[in-house]
Amino acid sequence: MYIPVILGTAREGRQSENAAKFIHAEAAKFGFQTELIDVRDYRIPATDNTQQSPTAKKLEEKISRADGFIIVSPEYNHGYPGELKMMLDLLYQQYAYKPLGICGVSGGPIGGARMAEQLREVAVELHMVPIREAVYFPLVQNLFDEKGNIKDKAYYERIKPFFSELEWYARALKVARESTKR
Ligand SMILES: Cc1cc2nc3c(=O)[nH]c(=O)nc-3n(C[C@H](O)[C@H](O)[C@H](O)COP(=O)(O)O)c2cc1C
């Protein structure tokens, strides 16, 4: 199963990078084929004809090949970052009938849960299947040491149901896509 991890903010000094690297490393240990997709590498100035842009072409192969997705994103004013939405909007049918697992990151105590709820609605419009399980990183400024290692070891167990559910949907939907040619 190829499940890339999308890092949803390009902000200078972003704390979400620690969370995304942690999730990416654990996803690989879980057995997913994975890579980190950084929104910084897919930035566009505006939304004019972006589906025909070289940036969209650059992203297309990875999204087409994926069996599912993980998005690690901070919460900005209770929503997802604009650059994440602009990157997702570069493509459409390539996301279809594939599961999405969301990891929320926040400086406050809620862990990005409000962002995750909004992102699920966007995912449905892209014909993705957002899963119920999620991972939250509240008060992220306290969660990682200066080397980017997670300090709260409970996360190693906490993420397992998230990966398991994502794998279940990825397998089931792959069979369904192949048998129905979608
Ligand atoms: C524009 C902006 C809006 C933010 N809004 C929220 C918010 O609604 N809730 C929250 O808990 N933290 C909010 N934060 C704090 C971020 O969650 C915090 O910066 C955290 O470190 C994760 O984001 P980062 O990856 O950009 O560092 C906001 C940060 C920015 C830059």
The ligand as an SDF file (V2000), in Angstrom:
LIG
                    3D

 31 33  0  0  0  0  0  0  0  0999 V2000
   -2.8210   32.1120   11.0620 C   0  0  0  0  0  0  0  0  0  0  0  0
   -2.7910   31.2030   12.2510 C   0  0  0  0  0  0  0  0  0  0  0  0
   -3.9860   30.8470   12.8700 C   0  0  0  0  0  0  0  0  0  0  0  0
   -3.9940   29.9900   13.9710 C   0  0  0  0  0  0  0  0  0  0  0  0
   -5.1920   29.5630   14.5050 N   0  0  0  0  0  0  0  0  0  0  0  0
   -5.2040   28.6340   15.4880 C   0  0  0  0  0  0  0  0  0  0  0  0
   -6.4310   28.0750   15.9490 C   0  0  0  0  0  0  0  0  0  0  0  0
   -7.4930   28.3630   15.4600 O   0  0  0  0  0  0  0  0  0  0  0  0
   -6.3940   27.1460   16.9430 N   0  0  0  0  0  0  0  0  0  0  0  0
   -5.1930   26.7370   17.4940 C   0  0  0  0  0  0  0  0  0  0  0  0
   -5.1970   25.8970   18.4040 O   0  0  0  0  0  0  0  0  0  0  0  0
   -4.0140   27.2590   17.0680 N   0  0  0  0  0  0  0  0  0  0  0  0
   -3.9930   28.1680   16.0630 C   0  0  0  0  0  0  0  0  0  0  0  0
   -2.8020   28.6450   15.5730 N   0  0  0  0  0  0  0  0  0  0  0  0
   -1.5670   28.1660   16.1690 C   0  0  0  0  0  0  0  0  0  0  0  0
   -1.0420   26.9380   15.4100 C   0  0  0  0  0  0  0  0  0  0  0  0
   -1.8730   25.8470   15.6570 O   0  0  0  0  0  0  0  0  0  0  0  0
    0.3940   26.7480   15.8610 C   0  0  0  0  0  0  0  0  0  0  0  0
    1.1880   27.6380   15.1000 O   0  0  0  0  0  0  0  0  0  0  0  0
    0.9360   25.3510   15.8380 C   0  0  0  0  0  0  0  0  0  0  0  0
    2.3250   25.4550   16.0820 O   0  0  0  0  0  0  0  0  0  0  0  0
    0.7260   24.5370   14.5820 C   0  0  0  0  0  0  0  0  0  0  0  0
    0.9750   25.2620   13.4120 O   0  0  0  0  0  0  0  0  0  0  0  0
    2.3970   25.3700   12.6660 P   0  0  0  0  0  0  0  0  0  0  0  0
    2.6560   24.0500   11.9890 O   0  0  0  0  0  0  0  0  0  0  0  0
    2.2340   26.4750   11.6840 O   0  0  0  0  0  0  0  0  0  0  0  0
    3.4360   25.6490   13.6920 O   0  0  0  0  0  0  0  0  0  0  0  0
   -2.7660   29.5200   14.4940 C   0  0  0  0  0  0  0  0  0  0  0  0
   -1.5580   29.8870   13.8590 C   0  0  0  0  0  0  0  0  0  0  0  0
   -1.5670   30.7130   12.7510 C   0  0  0  0  0  0  0  0  0  0  0  0
   -0.2570   31.0340   12.0680 C   0  0  0  0  0  0  0  0  0  0  0  0
  1  2  1  0
  2  3  1  0
  2 30  2  0
  3  4  2  0
  4  5  1  0
  4 28  1  0
  5  6  2  0
  6  7  1  0
  6 13  1  0
  7  8  2  0
  7  9  1  0
  9 10  1  0
 10 11  2  0
 10 12  1  0
 12 13  2  0
 13 14  1  0
 14 15  1  0
 14 28  1  0
 15 16  1  0
 16 17  1  0
 16 18  1  0
 18 19  1  0
 18 20  1  0
 20 21  1  0
 20 22  1  0
 22 23  1  0
 23 24  1  0
 24 25  2  0
 24 26  1  0
 24 27  1  0
 28 29  2  0
 29 30  1  0
 30 31  1  0
M  END
$$$$
